[in-house]
């Protein structure tokens, strides 16, 4: 069962109480909380088709040996592929608008958050090795 919006914000608040943390994800509803406490943000600005391709590959790739889903979770290869195709559709449909919303939220915190926009694997590698 998914938490309510208030419960989710509270969970996020709890996660960022320490001095050092790393969170990923673009949850718009709580991005402001994270950015209020962050000193750095990394925005992976990859092309939609790269995101879509990676999602599709992830969907068809075999799980590592020993991988187990939690009890009660059933997952067939067909279901996994269907879910990844659904994600590919969502990426194609929403990529521009999501990007715009995320950059808008990030810009409101530009005075205290160092923002790194990475547009390629190489840029990401260079950033991580710096």
LUMTI-58102 format. One line per 10 residues: number of its first residue (from 1); their letters; for each residue x, y, z of N, C-alpha, C. Coordinates in pm, 1 decimal, padded with zeros to 6 digits. Layout:
# LUMTI-58102
NUM	A	X:Y:Z:X:Y:Z:X:Y:Z ~ ...
This chain:
# LUMTI-58102
1	XXXXXXXXXX	00084.4:-00119.3:00000.0:00000.0:00000.0:00000.0:00088.6:00125.2:00000.0 ~ 00057.6:00216.9:-00088.6:00134.7:00340.2:-00098.6:00099.2:00434.3:00016.3 ~ 00198.8:00507.8:00065.0:00169.5:00605.0:00170.7:00092.2:00724.2:00114.6 ~ 00022.3:00793.3:00200.7:-00046.1:00915.9:00158.3:00060.4:01021.4:00127.0 ~ 00018.6:01131.3:00064.5:00112.7:01238.3:00030.1:00181.1:01292.5:00155.8 ~ 00104.8:01307.6:00263.4:00163.1:01357.9:00388.8:00261.1:01258.3:00449.4 ~ 00225.5:01130.5:00446.0:00315.2:01026.6:00498.3:00444.7:01020.7:00416.9 ~ 00431.8:01034.9:00285.4:00549.0:01030.5:00198.4:00641.7:01148.1:00226.9 ~ 00583.8:01268.3:00243.5:00665.1:01386.2:00276.1:00735.1:01365.9:00409.9 ~ 00665.0:01307.6:00505.8:00725.4:01282.9:00637.4:00839.7:01182.2:00627.5
11	XXXXXXXXXX	00822.6:01078.4:00547.7:00930.8:00980.7:00526.5:01052.5:01048.8:00465.6 ~ 01028.1:01133.8:00367.2:01138.5:01206.3:00304.3:01207.1:01298.5:00405.1 ~ 01128.2:01367.9:00485.1:01183.4:01455.5:00588.2:01274.3:01378.1:00683.4 ~ 01229.3:01259.7:00723.3:01308.9:01175.0:00813.1:01440.6:01133.7:00749.6 ~ 01438.2:01105.1:00619.8:01558.8:01058.8:00550.8:01666.2:01166.1:00539.1 ~ 01628.0:01291.1:00541.6:01725.1:01398.4:00519.0:01760.3:01475.5:00646.2 ~ 01737.2:01415.6:00760.9:01769.1:01485.6:00885.7:01917.7:01483.9:00918.9 ~ 01991.2:01384.8:00870.1:02134.3:01379.3:00900.0:02209.6:01481.1:00814.6 ~ 02336.7:01498.1:00846.0:02417.9:01594.7:00771.8:02461.5:01543.4:00634.9 ~ 02468.5:01411.4:00618.3:02513.9:01355.1:00492.2:02414.2:01252.2:00441.5
21	XXXXXXXXXX	02370.8:01268.0:00317.4:02277.4:01174.9:00255.7:02281.6:01192.1:00105.0 ~ 02240.3:01087.6:00037.1:02226.1:01090.5:-00108.5:02091.4:01026.6:-00139.9 ~ 02010.2:01097.0:-00217.1:01880.7:01044.2:-00260.6:01872.2:01057.5:-00411.5 ~ 01806.9:00962.3:-00472.5:01782.7:00976.0:-00615.2:01633.5:00971.9:-00641.1 ~ 01597.5:01010.1:-00760.8:01456.7:01011.1:-00795.3:01409.8:01152.1:-00823.4 ~ 01302.4:01160.7:-00896.9:01250.4:01291.5:-00936.7:01108.3:01311.3:-00886.4 ~ 01084.3:01270.6:-00764.4:00950.2:01284.5:-00707.7:00920.7:01432.6:-00686.8 ~ 00842.1:01489.8:-00776.2:00814.8:01633.0:-00770.9:00752.8:01676.0:-00639.4 ~ 00671.4:01589.9:-00581.2:00598.7:01627.3:-00459.3:00691.3:01649.0:-00339.5 ~ 00811.5:01593.2:-00344.6:00903.5:01608.0:-00231.6:01038.8:01665.3:-00271.7
31	XXXXXXXXXX	01054.5:01700.8:-00398.4:01182.8:01753.7:-00443.6:01220.0:01880.5:-00367.9 ~ 01122.9:01963.4:-00336.4:01150.1:02086.0:-00261.8:01211.7:02057.2:-00124.9 ~ 01163.1:01953.6:-00055.8:01218.6:01917.7:00075.8:01366.2:01882.8:00064.8 ~ 01397.7:01800.4:-00035.1:01535.6:01757.0:-00052.8:01624.9:01873.4:-00091.8 ~ 01576.3:01959.8:-00180.0:01657.4:02071.9:-00225.1:01677.3:02176.5:-00116.7 ~ 01581.2:02189.6:-00025.2:01597.6:02282.0:00087.1:01719.1:02245.3:00171.6 ~ 01749.1:02116.5:00182.1:01859.6:02069.2:00266.3:01984.2:02031.2:00187.1 ~ 01974.5:02028.3:00056.1:02086.1:01983.4:-00027.0:02187.0:02094.6:-00052.3 ~ 02310.8:02054.0:-00077.6:02410.2:02150.2:-00122.9:02445.3:02125.6:-00270.0 ~ 02409.0:02006.8:-00320.1:02440.1:01969.7:-00457.7:02325.4:01889.7:-00517.4
41	XXXXXXXXXX	02296.6:01914.7:-00644.7:02197.8:01836.1:-00717.6:02258.1:01798.2:-00852.9 ~ 02234.4:01674.4:-00891.5:02280.5:01625.5:-01021.0:02157.2:01590.5:-01102.9 ~ 02145.2:01652.4:-01217.5:02031.5:01629.4:-01306.6:02082.0:01554.4:-01428.5 ~ 02036.4:01430.2:-01444.6:02074.9:01350.3:-01561.0:01980.2:01384.9:-01675.1 ~ 02029.7:01461.7:-01768.5:01948.6:01515.1:-01878.3:01974.4:01435.2:-02005.6 ~ 01940.3:01307.8:-02001.9:01963.6:01221.9:-02117.4:01846.0:01230.4:-02213.8 ~ 01871.1:01198.1:-02336.3:01765.2:01200.8:-02437.4:01660.6:01095.3:-02405.2 ~ 01537.1:01121.7:-02446.3:01426.3:01031.9:-02410.0:01450.4:00891.1:-02460.8 ~ 01505.4:00879.0:-02580.0:01522.0:00745.8:-02637.7:01629.4:00665.9:-02565.0 ~ 01728.6:00733.7:-02505.4:01829.6:00664.6:-02424.7:01762.5:00609.5:-02298.3
51	XXXXXXXXXX	01681.7:00692.2:-02232.7:01607.9:00646.7:-02113.5:01516.5:00529.7:-02148.5 ~ 01446.1:00543.1:-02259.9:01351.9:00438.9:-02300.9:01425.8:00308.9:-02331.6 ~ 01535.5:00318.7:-02403.5:01612.8:00199.0:-02437.4:01662.2:00128.7:-02311.9 ~ 01714.3:00205.9:-02217.3:01764.6:00147.0:-02092.9:01652.9:00078.7:-02014.6 ~ 01535.6:00137.9:-02015.2:01421.4:00076.9:-01946.5:01384.8:-00055.3:-02012.5 ~ 01382.2:-00055.7:-02144.2:01346.8:-00177.2:-02216.1:01450.3:-00287.9:-02193.7 ~ 01577.4:-00253.4:-02199.6:01683.5:-00352.2:-02176.2:01672.8:-00407.3:-02034.2 ~ 01648.2:-00319.5:-01939.8:01632.3:-00362.8:-01801.0:01517.0:-00462.0:-01787.8 ~ 01413.6:-00442.6:-01866.7:01297.5:-00530.0:-01861.7:01321.1:-00669.0:-01916.3 ~ 01410.6:-00679.8:-02013.7:01433.4:-00810.7:-02074.7:01556.7:-00881.6:-02018.9
61	XXXXXXXXXX	01640.6:-00809.9:-01948.7:01761.4:-00869.1:-01892.0:01725.7:-00971.5:-01785.4 ~ 01799.4:-01080.2:-01783.2:01776.6:-01182.0:-01680.2:01819.4:-01126.7:-01545.0 ~ 01747.2:-01167.2:-01443.4:01783.4:-01127.6:-01307.3:01912.6:-01197.9:-01266.2 ~ 01993.7:-01134.6:-01182.3:02117.2:-01199.2:-01136.3:02087.5:-01327.0:-01057.5 ~ 02181.2:-01419.0:-01058.7:02167.4:-01543.2:-00983.2:02147.4:-01507.9:-00836.0 ~ 02049.9:-01570.8:-00775.2:02022.6:-01546.7:-00633.9:01924.1:-01433.7:-00606.6 ~ 01883.8:-01362.1:-00711.8:01788.0:-01252.9:-00693.4:01653.5:-01310.3:-00651.3 ~ 01595.2:-01251.6:-00548.4:01463.5:-01295.9:-00503.3:01376.0:-01175.3:-00476.4 ~ 01253.5:-01185.5:-00520.1:01154.4:-01083.8:-00488.8:01100.1:-01109.1:-00348.9 ~ 01049.7:-01005.4:-00283.7:00988.2:-01026.1:-00152.0:00869.7:-01123.3:-00161.3
71	XXXXXXXXXX	00840.0:-01190.9:-00051.7:00726.2:-01283.4:-00047.0:00599.3:-01213.2:-00093.4 ~ 00522.2:-01283.4:-00173.4:00395.5:-01229.7:-00221.3:00405.6:-01156.2:-00353.4 ~ 00526.9:-01130.0:-00399.1:00544.8:-01061.4:-00527.5:00567.0:-01165.8:-00635.6 ~ 00484.0:-01161.9:-00734.9:00495.2:-01253.4:-00847.6:00537.1:-01173.9:-00969.9 ~ 00628.3:-01228.7:-01045.6:00672.5:-01155.2:-01163.1:00710.9:-01253.0:-01273.5 ~ 00634.2:-01253.4:-01378.5:00669.4:-01334.5:-01494.3:00749.4:-01245.7:-01589.8 ~ 00822.2:-01308.4:-01680.3:00898.9:-01233.4:-01780.1:00806.1:-01147.5:-01865.3 ~ 00689.3:-01201.8:-01899.1:00592.9:-01126.6:-01979.4:00542.8:-01003.2:-01904.5 ~ 00513.2:-01020.3:-01777.3:00465.7:-00906.3:-01698.0:00574.1:-00799.3:-01687.1 ~ 00697.5:-00843.0:-01664.5:00808.5:-00748.7:-01654.7:00825.6:-00671.0:-01784.3
81	XXXXXXXXXX	00820.0:-00742.1:-01896.2:00834.0:-00677.4:-02026.0:00719.5:-00579.2:-02050.0 ~ 00598.6:-00618.7:-02015.6:00483.1:-00530.2:-02031.7:00499.5:-00402.7:-01947.2 ~ 00547.8:-00417.6:-01826.2:00567.7:-00301.3:-01739.4:00676.2:-00209.2:-01793.5 ~ 00782.6:-00268.0:-01848.3:00888.8:-00185.0:-01905.0:00840.7:-00113.9:-02031.0 ~ 00758.1:-00179.2:-02115.4:00701.2:-00112.7:-02231.5:00613.1:00003.5:-02187.7 ~ 00541.8:-00016.4:-02078.3:00458.9:00090.3:-02024.1:00546.6:00208.3:-01981.5 ~ 00660.8:00177.8:-01921.8:00753.9:00282.6:-01881.6:00812.0:00353.1:-02004.2 ~ 00844.4:00277.7:-02108.4:00894.6:00336.9:-02232.0:00791.9:00435.4:-02287.1 ~ 00666.0:00397.4:-02288.0:00558.1:00485.7:-02334.7:00551.9:00612.5:-02250.1 ~ 00558.3:00596.1:-02118.6:00552.0:00710.8:-02029.2:00671.1:00804.7:-02050.0
91	XXXXXXXXXX	00789.0:00746.9:-02068.6:00908.7:00828.3:-02094.4:00888.7:00909.3:-02221.9 ~ 00842.7:00844.9:-02328.8:00821.6:00914.3:-02454.6:00718.2:01025.5:-02439.0 ~ 00609.8:00993.8:-02370.6:00498.2:01087.5:-02357.2:00532.5:01207.4:-02268.1 ~ 00603.7:01182.5:-02157.9:00619.7:01285.5:-02054.8:00758.3:01348.0:-02044.3 ~ 00853.3:01302.2:-02124.9:00992.4:01344.5:-02105.7:01008.4:01496.2:-02105.0 ~ 00953.0:01565.2:-02203.4:00970.7:01710.5:-02211.2:00906.1:01783.2:-02094.8 ~ 00783.5:01746.3:-02062.7:00714.4:01816.3:-01954.6:00778.1:01786.0:-01819.0 ~ 00820.5:01661.2:-01797.8:00887.5:01625.2:-01671.9:01017.3:01704.0:-01658.5 ~ 01093.8:01710.1:-01765.5:01221.2:01782.2:-01764.7:01198.2:01928.5:-01728.2 ~ 01097.1:01987.2:-01789.5:01065.9:02128.4:-01763.9:01029.6:02150.9:-01616.8
101	XXXXXXXXXX	00944.8:02067.2:-01561.6:00902.9:02079.8:-01421.3:01023.6:02064.3:-01328.6 ~ 01105.4:01962.9:-01354.9:01220.4:01938.0:-01268.4:01319.5:02053.4:-01272.5 ~ 01349.1:02104.9:-01391.8:01442.2:02217.8:-01401.4:01384.6:02343.3:-01337.7 ~ 01253.2:02360.0:-01346.3:01187.0:02473.0:-01281.3:01203.8:02466.2:-01128.6 ~ 01179.9:02348.8:-01073.1:01195.8:02329.6:-00928.2:01341.7:02351.7:-00889.2 ~ 01433.3:02296.1:-00966.4:01576.4:02312.6:-00938.3:01616.8:02460.2:-00943.3 ~ 01563.6:02534.7:-01038.0:01601.3:02676.3:-01052.3:01558.2:02759.9:-00931.4 ~ 01452.9:02718.7:-00864.1:01407.6:02792.9:-00745.1:01505.4:02777.5:-00628.8 ~ 01595.8:02682.0:-00638.8:01693.4:02657.6:-00531.7:01835.7:02688.9:-00576.3 ~ 01848.5:02759.2:-00687.6:01979.0:02783.6:-00748.3:02072.4:02866.4:-00660.7
111	XXXXXXXXXX	02017.7:02943.5:-00567.8:02103.9:03028.9:-00486.1:02181.9:02951.8:-00379.9 ~ 02142.3:02828.4:-00347.7:02216.5:02752.9:-00245.8:02249.0:02608.7:-00285.0 ~ 02211.7:02567.9:-00404.2:02237.3:02431.2:-00449.2:02324.8:02435.3:-00574.6 ~ 02439.6:02367.6:-00567.1:02524.3:02355.4:-00686.2:02457.2:02254.0:-00778.7 ~ 02423.6:02296.3:-00898.6:02353.3:02210.2:-00993.4:02447.5:02165.2:-01104.1 ~ 02450.8:02034.6:-01125.7:02528.0:01975.1:-01233.9:02429.5:01907.2:-01328.2 ~ 02428.5:01950.6:-01452.6:02342.3:01891.6:-01553.8:02431.1:01805.8:-01642.7 ~ 02406.5:01675.8:-01640.8:02489.8:01580.8:-01714.5:02407.3:01523.2:-01829.0 ~ 02459.0:01535.7:-01950.2:02381.6:01497.4:-02068.7:02430.3:01370.1:-02136.7 ~ 02534.7:01308.1:-02084.2:02586.7:01188.3:-02149.6:02655.4:01098.0:-02046.8
121	XXXXXXXXXX	02681.6:00975.1:-02090.2:02756.1:00881.8:-02005.5:02895.1:00936.8:-01976.7 ~ 02956.4:00995.0:-02078.6:03090.4:01051.2:-02060.5:03090.2:01164.2:-01958.4 ~ 02993.3:01253.0:-01968.7:02983.7:01364.1:-01873.2:02964.3:01309.4:-01731.1 ~ 02885.5:01204.4:-01718.9:02862.2:01142.4:-01588.0:02990.5:01080.5:-01535.2 ~ 03062.6:01006.6:-01619.7:03190.6:00948.1:-01579.3:03289.2:01054.9:-01536.6 ~ 03298.7:01163.6:-01616.3:03389.5:01272.1:-01583.9:03353.6:01337.3:-01450.7 ~ 03225.0:01357.5:-01428.8:03178.3:01416.9:-01303.2:03215.4:01327.1:-01184.1 ~ 03192.1:01197.5:-01198.9:03219.0:01104.7:-01089.2:03368.6:01088.5:-01061.4 ~ 03450.5:01102.8:-01163.4:03593.3:01086.2:-01141.1:03660.0:01215.7:-01093.8 ~ 03590.0:01328.2:-01103.6:03646.9:01458.9:-01061.1:03644.1:01473.3:-00909.9
